[in-house]
Amino acid sequence: MSRTRTERLVNLVICLLSTRRFLTAAQIAATVPGYEHDPDDARDHEAFQRKFERDKAELRELGVPLETGTTSVFDAEPGYRIAHREYALPDIPLEPDEAAAVGIAARLWQHAGLAAAASSGLAKLRAAGVDVDPQATLGLEPMVTVDPAFAPLTAAARDRREVGFDYRVPDRDAPTRRRLQPWGVVCWRGRWYVVGHDLDRAATRCFRLSRVVGAVRVTGAPGAYQPPANEDLISHVARWSGPVERTGRATVLAAPGRAAGLRR
């Protein structure tokens, strides 16, 4: 499944979870990014209907309880919604490290692309007079702060497009221009790095995103290169950043009722 379609399906689920009303296909088309079309253009509208039918079938195959019905007897056209009672997950027990990993991934995913589109769709619903359940969309706002270069570099790596950016290193006063074929963006020791093929040095390089100065400029066409298969990007960053710090074991005495965060 393409990333564009995945984003559209996720936003469709968010839209249908955010209201108890049945939303018509026209309301969904005007709300969910990816369904934009001219309803007065027969071919364009037919293309939307095919896309929407495929997406509905996909959601049902994934087990999403998509319901069809009307909110009142005066509705001339049936609509769609997701049954909250059937969609809710049962309690899933997670170890503390598992819960932390899931939380970080979810917040990063929200920051990296879908939060803006989802929030825009909910704003359109409110503008159209549809009651939106605020509890159904908790967590849409980004909670993880990443560097400004994160979004353009992850997009460029996904689309296989060359980029250019100014990069500052500690031992130089002025930033230098870098041209890169990005393979991916990874996190190492709490910092974000992009790894790829440096076009000027004809070698694999990694760059810390916090040292990117100004905007990242996309210079190449989509699919312009192919990254190495099964490349371990973290290992490149680890070798570049030096040896791993020594680790040890510590015993901490916390007073009763204190250090709640540490206890979690």
Secondary structure, DSSP 8 states (H G I E B T S, - for coil): --HHHHHHHHHHHHHHHS-SS-B-HHHHHHHSTT----TTSHHHHHHHHHHHHHHHHHHHHTT--EEEE-SSTT-SS-EEEE-HHHHS-------HHHHHHHHHHHHHHIIIIIHHHHHHHHHHHHHTT----GGGGTT-S--S---TTHHHHHHHHHHT--EEEEE--TT-SS-EEEEEEEEEEEEETTEEEEEEEETTTTEEEEEEGGGEEEEEEE-S-TT-----TT--HHHHHHHHH-S------------TT--HHHH-
